[in-house]
């Protein structure tokens, strides 16, 4: 493969991903606004719960992989 072919493929990948990169923050913002209008301030409790659960799972996973790396096969 030539460098020109690789560059052309990379440009095609950029143009297929670019709309998603632009749309994601817009959809995220609209989703948060919709949740706020539907549930009021109670959606903050849900967001905090999701954040704490994700953080806890991440921490437990790091500890688990640490034990796995220390044990010999």
N, C-alpha and C positions, 0 to 999 in steps of 0.2 A: 504494500500500500504506500501511496505517496503522501507527503505531508499535506498536499492540497486536498486530497480526498478526506483525510482525517479532520482537517479544518472545516470542510464543508459539512461533514457529519456533526461536528460539534455545534456549528451554527444552526443546523436543523433542530438539534436537541434544545438549544436555547429558545428558539421560537416556539417550540411545543410546550415548554415549561413556563415561559414568561407570563402568559395569561393567568395561569394558576397562582403565580407569585403575586400578581396584582389583585386577583379576586379574593385570596385568602383573608387578608386584613379586613376587607370590606364585609365579607360574609361573617367573620368573627364579630365585628362591631355590630352589625345588624342583628346577629343572634343574641348578643348581650343586651342590646336595647329591647328586643322582643321579650326576653326573659324578665327584664326589669318591669316592663309594662304589664306583663301577665301576672307576675308574682309579687311585685313590689320589692321591698327591701329583704324579703325572706330568701331571695335567690343568693344573697351574699352568704348566708349560712351554708347553702349548698356548695358554693364555690370554695369556701373555706374548708369544708369537709372533703371535697375532692382534692384540694391541694395538700391537706394533711395526710390523707390516705395515700396519695401518690408519693409524698416524701417518705412516709413510713415504709412503704413497699420498696422504694429505692434503697433506703438504708439497710433494710433486712437483706435485700439481694446482694448488696456489697459485702455484708458480713458473711453471707453464705458462700459467695465466690471466694472470699478470703480463706475460708476453711477448706474449700475444695482444692485450692492451689497449694495449701500446706500439706495435705495428706498425700502420701506416695501411692502410686497405683499398684 
